[in-house]
Amino acid sequence: MNAQENQRWKKNSLEELNVYAGVYKVLLAGMLLSTALFLAAIVKALLRPQSYPLTPEWVRQQYRWPVIVHGVRSFDPPVIMLIATVLLILTPITRVVVSIYAFAADHDHKFVVITFVVLLVIVLTVVLAMFGLQ
């Protein structure tokens, strides 16, 4: 291997590491943010204990936008925990999207297609679940 090929190889290796560092950062940020939200909500719930009727009607009501907006403004622990849970669920989905970019940057077309199919399956599953098809 001559000096020019060696430099090109090092450059490609560094670019590859930078692309996969992005995937790592997405996973780490999602995990840290959701953990911080969970901890903050638990601390507030412990400092100001409150009783919640965990009936199906109450739970369904928590999934409405006005309740979520009010809960964020008032830092209501169940709403904050709901947001933390959604963020934790979205973290691996975001990883799939970032992985598509990473594989495309590496010109690894086979894995771009495979990862894109994984993303389509995830999206299709969510859409079918929204329509009640299980």
PyMOL CGO cylinders between C-alpha atoms (Angstrom):
from pymol import cmd
from pymol.cgo import CYLINDER

trace = [
    CYLINDER, 0.00, 0.00, 0.00, 1.53, 3.29, -1.05, 0.3, 1, 1, 1, 1, 1, 1,
    CYLINDER, 1.53, 3.29, -1.05, 1.28, 6.56, 0.94, 0.3, 1, 1, 1, 1, 1, 1,
    CYLINDER, 1.28, 6.56, 0.94, -1.63, 7.93, -1.11, 0.3, 1, 1, 1, 1, 1, 1,
    CYLINDER, -1.63, 7.93, -1.11, -3.74, 4.77, -0.65, 0.3, 1, 1, 1, 1, 1, 1,
    CYLINDER, -3.74, 4.77, -0.65, -2.87, 4.73, 3.05, 0.3, 1, 1, 1, 1, 1, 1,
    CYLINDER, -2.87, 4.73, 3.05, -4.08, 8.36, 3.42, 0.3, 1, 1, 1, 1, 1, 1,
    CYLINDER, -4.08, 8.36, 3.42, -7.31, 7.60, 1.53, 0.3, 1, 1, 1, 1, 1, 1,
    CYLINDER, -7.31, 7.60, 1.53, -7.91, 4.56, 3.74, 0.3, 1, 1, 1, 1, 1, 1,
    CYLINDER, -7.91, 4.56, 3.74, -7.37, 6.63, 6.92, 0.3, 1, 1, 1, 1, 1, 1,
    CYLINDER, -7.37, 6.63, 6.92, -9.72, 9.36, 5.64, 0.3, 1, 1, 1, 1, 1, 1,
    CYLINDER, -9.72, 9.36, 5.64, -12.47, 6.83, 4.82, 0.3, 1, 1, 1, 1, 1, 1,
    CYLINDER, -12.47, 6.83, 4.82, -12.03, 5.19, 8.23, 0.3, 1, 1, 1, 1, 1, 1,
    CYLINDER, -12.03, 5.19, 8.23, -12.37, 8.53, 10.02, 0.3, 1, 1, 1, 1, 1, 1,
    CYLINDER, -12.37, 8.53, 10.02, -15.48, 9.44, 7.99, 0.3, 1, 1, 1, 1, 1, 1,
    CYLINDER, -15.48, 9.44, 7.99, -16.99, 6.06, 8.85, 0.3, 1, 1, 1, 1, 1, 1,
    CYLINDER, -16.99, 6.06, 8.85, -16.27, 6.58, 12.55, 0.3, 1, 1, 1, 1, 1, 1,
    CYLINDER, -16.27, 6.58, 12.55, -17.84, 10.05, 12.42, 0.3, 1, 1, 1, 1, 1, 1,
    CYLINDER, -17.84, 10.05, 12.42, -21.01, 8.71, 10.79, 0.3, 1, 1, 1, 1, 1, 1,
    CYLINDER, -21.01, 8.71, 10.79, -21.42, 5.94, 13.37, 0.3, 1, 1, 1, 1, 1, 1,
    CYLINDER, -21.42, 5.94, 13.37, -20.64, 8.41, 16.14, 0.3, 1, 1, 1, 1, 1, 1,
    CYLINDER, -20.64, 8.41, 16.14, -23.84, 10.18, 15.08, 0.3, 1, 1, 1, 1, 1, 1,
    CYLINDER, -23.84, 10.18, 15.08, -25.83, 6.98, 15.61, 0.3, 1, 1, 1, 1, 1, 1,
    CYLINDER, -25.83, 6.98, 15.61, -24.25, 6.59, 19.05, 0.3, 1, 1, 1, 1, 1, 1,
    CYLINDER, -24.25, 6.59, 19.05, -25.01, 10.21, 19.96, 0.3, 1, 1, 1, 1, 1, 1,
    CYLINDER, -25.01, 10.21, 19.96, -28.69, 9.83, 19.00, 0.3, 1, 1, 1, 1, 1, 1,
    CYLINDER, -28.69, 9.83, 19.00, -29.07, 6.76, 21.21, 0.3, 1, 1, 1, 1, 1, 1,
    CYLINDER, -29.07, 6.76, 21.21, -27.22, 8.36, 24.10, 0.3, 1, 1, 1, 1, 1, 1,
    CYLINDER, -27.22, 8.36, 24.10, -29.13, 11.65, 23.89, 0.3, 1, 1, 1, 1, 1, 1,
    CYLINDER, -29.13, 11.65, 23.89, -32.51, 9.91, 23.76, 0.3, 1, 1, 1, 1, 1, 1,
    CYLINDER, -32.51, 9.91, 23.76, -31.68, 7.70, 26.70, 0.3, 1, 1, 1, 1, 1, 1,
    CYLINDER, -31.68, 7.70, 26.70, -30.27, 10.54, 28.81, 0.3, 1, 1, 1, 1, 1, 1,
    CYLINDER, -30.27, 10.54, 28.81, -33.15, 12.92, 28.08, 0.3, 1, 1, 1, 1, 1, 1,
    CYLINDER, -33.15, 12.92, 28.08, -35.85, 10.34, 28.78, 0.3, 1, 1, 1, 1, 1, 1,
    CYLINDER, -35.85, 10.34, 28.78, -34.08, 9.27, 31.98, 0.3, 1, 1, 1, 1, 1, 1,
    CYLINDER, -34.08, 9.27, 31.98, -33.82, 12.88, 33.14, 0.3, 1, 1, 1, 1, 1, 1,
    CYLINDER, -33.82, 12.88, 33.14, -37.54, 13.41, 32.46, 0.3, 1, 1, 1, 1, 1, 1,
    CYLINDER, -37.54, 13.41, 32.46, -38.44, 10.23, 34.35, 0.3, 1, 1, 1, 1, 1, 1,
    CYLINDER, -38.44, 10.23, 34.35, -36.29, 11.25, 37.32, 0.3, 1, 1, 1, 1, 1, 1,
    CYLINDER, -36.29, 11.25, 37.32, -37.67, 14.79, 37.43, 0.3, 1, 1, 1, 1, 1, 1,
    CYLINDER, -37.67, 14.79, 37.43, -41.25, 13.50, 37.30, 0.3, 1, 1, 1, 1, 1, 1,
    CYLINDER, -41.25, 13.50, 37.30, -40.58, 10.91, 40.01, 0.3, 1, 1, 1, 1, 1, 1,
    CYLINDER, -40.58, 10.91, 40.01, -38.97, 13.54, 42.28, 0.3, 1, 1, 1, 1, 1, 1,
    CYLINDER, -38.97, 13.54, 42.28, -41.93, 15.89, 41.81, 0.3, 1, 1, 1, 1, 1, 1,
    CYLINDER, -41.93, 15.89, 41.81, -44.38, 13.05, 42.44, 0.3, 1, 1, 1, 1, 1, 1,
    CYLINDER, -44.38, 13.05, 42.44, -42.54, 12.13, 45.65, 0.3, 1, 1, 1, 1, 1, 1,
    CYLINDER, -42.54, 12.13, 45.65, -42.39, 15.75, 46.85, 0.3, 1, 1, 1, 1, 1, 1,
    CYLINDER, -42.39, 15.75, 46.85, -46.09, 16.31, 46.20, 0.3, 1, 1, 1, 1, 1, 1,
    CYLINDER, -46.09, 16.31, 46.20, -47.83, 12.95, 46.44, 0.3, 1, 1, 1, 1, 1, 1,
    CYLINDER, -47.83, 12.95, 46.44, -51.12, 12.76, 44.63, 0.3, 1, 1, 1, 1, 1, 1,
    CYLINDER, -51.12, 12.76, 44.63, -53.60, 10.01, 44.00, 0.3, 1, 1, 1, 1, 1, 1,
    CYLINDER, -53.60, 10.01, 44.00, -54.50, 9.12, 40.41, 0.3, 1, 1, 1, 1, 1, 1,
    CYLINDER, -54.50, 9.12, 40.41, -57.48, 6.97, 39.47, 0.3, 1, 1, 1, 1, 1, 1,
    CYLINDER, -57.48, 6.97, 39.47, -55.94, 4.49, 37.08, 0.3, 1, 1, 1, 1, 1, 1,
    CYLINDER, -55.94, 4.49, 37.08, -59.25, 3.70, 35.45, 0.3, 1, 1, 1, 1, 1, 1,
    CYLINDER, -59.25, 3.70, 35.45, -59.40, 3.11, 31.70, 0.3, 1, 1, 1, 1, 1, 1,
    CYLINDER, -59.40, 3.11, 31.70, -61.30, 6.39, 31.26, 0.3, 1, 1, 1, 1, 1, 1,
    CYLINDER, -61.30, 6.39, 31.26, -58.63, 8.40, 33.10, 0.3, 1, 1, 1, 1, 1, 1,
    CYLINDER, -58.63, 8.40, 33.10, -55.83, 6.75, 31.14, 0.3, 1, 1, 1, 1, 1, 1,
    CYLINDER, -55.83, 6.75, 31.14, -57.58, 7.44, 27.80, 0.3, 1, 1, 1, 1, 1, 1,
    CYLINDER, -57.58, 7.44, 27.80, -58.07, 11.07, 28.82, 0.3, 1, 1, 1, 1, 1, 1,
    CYLINDER, -58.07, 11.07, 28.82, -54.29, 11.48, 29.32, 0.3, 1, 1, 1, 1, 1, 1,
    CYLINDER, -54.29, 11.48, 29.32, -53.73, 10.92, 25.58, 0.3, 1, 1, 1, 1, 1, 1,
    CYLINDER, -53.73, 10.92, 25.58, -55.49, 14.13, 24.52, 0.3, 1, 1, 1, 1, 1, 1,
    CYLINDER, -55.49, 14.13, 24.52, -53.52, 17.18, 23.36, 0.3, 1, 1, 1, 1, 1, 1,
    CYLINDER, -53.52, 17.18, 23.36, -55.12, 19.72, 25.75, 0.3, 1, 1, 1, 1, 1, 1,
    CYLINDER, -55.12, 19.72, 25.75, -54.29, 17.45, 28.72, 0.3, 1, 1, 1, 1, 1, 1,
    CYLINDER, -54.29, 17.45, 28.72, -50.71, 16.98, 27.48, 0.3, 1, 1, 1, 1, 1, 1,
    CYLINDER, -50.71, 16.98, 27.48, -50.17, 20.72, 26.91, 0.3, 1, 1, 1, 1, 1, 1,
    CYLINDER, -50.17, 20.72, 26.91, -51.59, 21.57, 30.34, 0.3, 1, 1, 1, 1, 1, 1,
    CYLINDER, -51.59, 21.57, 30.34, -49.50, 18.80, 31.90, 0.3, 1, 1, 1, 1, 1, 1,
    CYLINDER, -49.50, 18.80, 31.90, -46.30, 20.13, 30.35, 0.3, 1, 1, 1, 1, 1, 1,
    CYLINDER, -46.30, 20.13, 30.35, -47.06, 23.67, 31.52, 0.3, 1, 1, 1, 1, 1, 1,
    CYLINDER, -47.06, 23.67, 31.52, -47.80, 22.51, 35.07, 0.3, 1, 1, 1, 1, 1, 1,
    CYLINDER, -47.80, 22.51, 35.07, -45.10, 19.79, 35.03, 0.3, 1, 1, 1, 1, 1, 1,
    CYLINDER, -45.10, 19.79, 35.03, -47.65, 17.10, 35.88, 0.3, 1, 1, 1, 1, 1, 1,
    CYLINDER, -47.65, 17.10, 35.88, -45.72, 13.87, 36.66, 0.3, 1, 1, 1, 1, 1, 1,
    CYLINDER, -45.72, 13.87, 36.66, -47.93, 11.45, 34.67, 0.3, 1, 1, 1, 1, 1, 1,
    CYLINDER, -47.93, 11.45, 34.67, -47.72, 13.66, 31.57, 0.3, 1, 1, 1, 1, 1, 1,
    CYLINDER, -47.72, 13.66, 31.57, -43.96, 14.09, 31.91, 0.3, 1, 1, 1, 1, 1, 1,
    CYLINDER, -43.96, 14.09, 31.91, -43.58, 10.31, 32.29, 0.3, 1, 1, 1, 1, 1, 1,
    CYLINDER, -43.58, 10.31, 32.29, -45.74, 9.82, 29.19, 0.3, 1, 1, 1, 1, 1, 1,
    CYLINDER, -45.74, 9.82, 29.19, -43.49, 12.17, 27.22, 0.3, 1, 1, 1, 1, 1, 1,
    CYLINDER, -43.49, 12.17, 27.22, -40.38, 10.40, 28.56, 0.3, 1, 1, 1, 1, 1, 1,
    CYLINDER, -40.38, 10.40, 28.56, -41.84, 7.06, 27.48, 0.3, 1, 1, 1, 1, 1, 1,
    CYLINDER, -41.84, 7.06, 27.48, -42.64, 8.34, 23.98, 0.3, 1, 1, 1, 1, 1, 1,
    CYLINDER, -42.64, 8.34, 23.98, -39.13, 9.76, 23.72, 0.3, 1, 1, 1, 1, 1, 1,
    CYLINDER, -39.13, 9.76, 23.72, -37.63, 6.46, 24.82, 0.3, 1, 1, 1, 1, 1, 1,
    CYLINDER, -37.63, 6.46, 24.82, -39.71, 4.63, 22.18, 0.3, 1, 1, 1, 1, 1, 1,
    CYLINDER, -39.71, 4.63, 22.18, -38.72, 7.11, 19.46, 0.3, 1, 1, 1, 1, 1, 1,
    CYLINDER, -38.72, 7.11, 19.46, -35.00, 6.81, 20.23, 0.3, 1, 1, 1, 1, 1, 1,
    CYLINDER, -35.00, 6.81, 20.23, -34.43, 3.47, 18.42, 0.3, 1, 1, 1, 1, 1, 1,
    CYLINDER, -34.43, 3.47, 18.42, -36.68, 4.61, 15.58, 0.3, 1, 1, 1, 1, 1, 1,
    CYLINDER, -36.68, 4.61, 15.58, -34.50, 7.70, 15.21, 0.3, 1, 1, 1, 1, 1, 1,
    CYLINDER, -34.50, 7.70, 15.21, -31.49, 5.38, 15.27, 0.3, 1, 1, 1, 1, 1, 1,
    CYLINDER, -31.49, 5.38, 15.27, -32.91, 3.52, 12.28, 0.3, 1, 1, 1, 1, 1, 1,
    CYLINDER, -32.91, 3.52, 12.28, -33.28, 6.81, 10.37, 0.3, 1, 1, 1, 1, 1, 1,
    CYLINDER, -33.28, 6.81, 10.37, -29.74, 7.91, 11.29, 0.3, 1, 1, 1, 1, 1, 1,
    CYLINDER, -29.74, 7.91, 11.29, -28.46, 4.44, 10.31, 0.3, 1, 1, 1, 1, 1, 1,
    CYLINDER, -28.46, 4.44, 10.31, -29.94, 4.87, 6.85, 0.3, 1, 1, 1, 1, 1, 1,
    CYLINDER, -29.94, 4.87, 6.85, -27.93, 8.08, 6.52, 0.3, 1, 1, 1, 1, 1, 1,
    CYLINDER, -27.93, 8.08, 6.52, -24.81, 6.38, 7.93, 0.3, 1, 1, 1, 1, 1, 1,
    CYLINDER, -24.81, 6.38, 7.93, -25.02, 3.48, 5.47, 0.3, 1, 1, 1, 1, 1, 1,
    CYLINDER, -25.02, 3.48, 5.47, -25.68, 5.88, 2.60, 0.3, 1, 1, 1, 1, 1, 1,
    CYLINDER, -25.68, 5.88, 2.60, -22.63, 7.94, 3.59, 0.3, 1, 1, 1, 1, 1, 1,
    CYLINDER, -22.63, 7.94, 3.59, -20.59, 4.71, 3.56, 0.3, 1, 1, 1, 1, 1, 1,
    CYLINDER, -20.59, 4.71, 3.56, -22.04, 3.82, 0.14, 0.3, 1, 1, 1, 1, 1, 1,
    CYLINDER, -22.04, 3.82, 0.14, -23.29, 0.56, 1.62, 0.3, 1, 1, 1, 1, 1, 1,
    CYLINDER, -23.29, 0.56, 1.62, -26.41, 0.31, -0.55, 0.3, 1, 1, 1, 1, 1, 1,
    CYLINDER, -26.41, 0.31, -0.55, -27.36, -3.17, 0.62, 0.3, 1, 1, 1, 1, 1, 1,
    CYLINDER, -27.36, -3.17, 0.62, -27.73, -2.00, 4.22, 0.3, 1, 1, 1, 1, 1, 1,
    CYLINDER, -27.73, -2.00, 4.22, -29.48, 1.21, 3.15, 0.3, 1, 1, 1, 1, 1, 1,
    CYLINDER, -29.48, 1.21, 3.15, -32.17, -0.93, 1.55, 0.3, 1, 1, 1, 1, 1, 1,
    CYLINDER, -32.17, -0.93, 1.55, -32.38, -3.35, 4.50, 0.3, 1, 1, 1, 1, 1, 1,
    CYLINDER, -32.38, -3.35, 4.50, -32.59, -0.53, 7.05, 0.3, 1, 1, 1, 1, 1, 1,
    CYLINDER, -32.59, -0.53, 7.05, -35.15, 1.31, 4.93, 0.3, 1, 1, 1, 1, 1, 1,
    CYLINDER, -35.15, 1.31, 4.93, -37.30, -1.85, 4.88, 0.3, 1, 1, 1, 1, 1, 1,
    CYLINDER, -37.30, -1.85, 4.88, -37.01, -1.98, 8.69, 0.3, 1, 1, 1, 1, 1, 1,
    CYLINDER, -37.01, -1.98, 8.69, -38.20, 1.65, 8.86, 0.3, 1, 1, 1, 1, 1, 1,
    CYLINDER, -38.20, 1.65, 8.86, -41.13, 0.86, 6.54, 0.3, 1, 1, 1, 1, 1, 1,
    CYLINDER, -41.13, 0.86, 6.54, -42.15, -2.08, 8.76, 0.3, 1, 1, 1, 1, 1, 1,
    CYLINDER, -42.15, -2.08, 8.76, -42.05, 0.18, 11.83, 0.3, 1, 1, 1, 1, 1, 1,
    CYLINDER, -42.05, 0.18, 11.83, -44.12, 2.89, 10.10, 0.3, 1, 1, 1, 1, 1, 1,
    CYLINDER, -44.12, 2.89, 10.10, -46.60, 0.33, 8.74, 0.3, 1, 1, 1, 1, 1, 1,
    CYLINDER, -46.60, 0.33, 8.74, -47.00, -1.21, 12.19, 0.3, 1, 1, 1, 1, 1, 1,
    CYLINDER, -47.00, -1.21, 12.19, -47.72, 2.19, 13.76, 0.3, 1, 1, 1, 1, 1, 1,
    CYLINDER, -47.72, 2.19, 13.76, -50.20, 3.13, 11.01, 0.3, 1, 1, 1, 1, 1, 1,
    CYLINDER, -50.20, 3.13, 11.01, -52.03, -0.20, 11.28, 0.3, 1, 1, 1, 1, 1, 1,
    CYLINDER, -52.03, -0.20, 11.28, -52.14, 0.14, 15.08, 0.3, 1, 1, 1, 1, 1, 1,
    CYLINDER, -52.14, 0.14, 15.08, -53.66, 3.61, 14.72, 0.3, 1, 1, 1, 1, 1, 1,
    CYLINDER, -53.66, 3.61, 14.72, -56.46, 2.09, 12.67, 0.3, 1, 1, 1, 1, 1, 1,
    CYLINDER, -56.46, 2.09, 12.67, -56.95, -0.68, 15.19, 0.3, 1, 1, 1, 1, 1, 1,
    CYLINDER, -56.95, -0.68, 15.19, -55.58, -3.45, 12.99, 0.3, 1, 1, 1, 1, 1, 1,
    CYLINDER, -55.58, -3.45, 12.99, -53.50, -5.78, 15.11, 0.3, 1, 1, 1, 1, 1, 1,
]
cmd.load_cgo(trace, "trace")
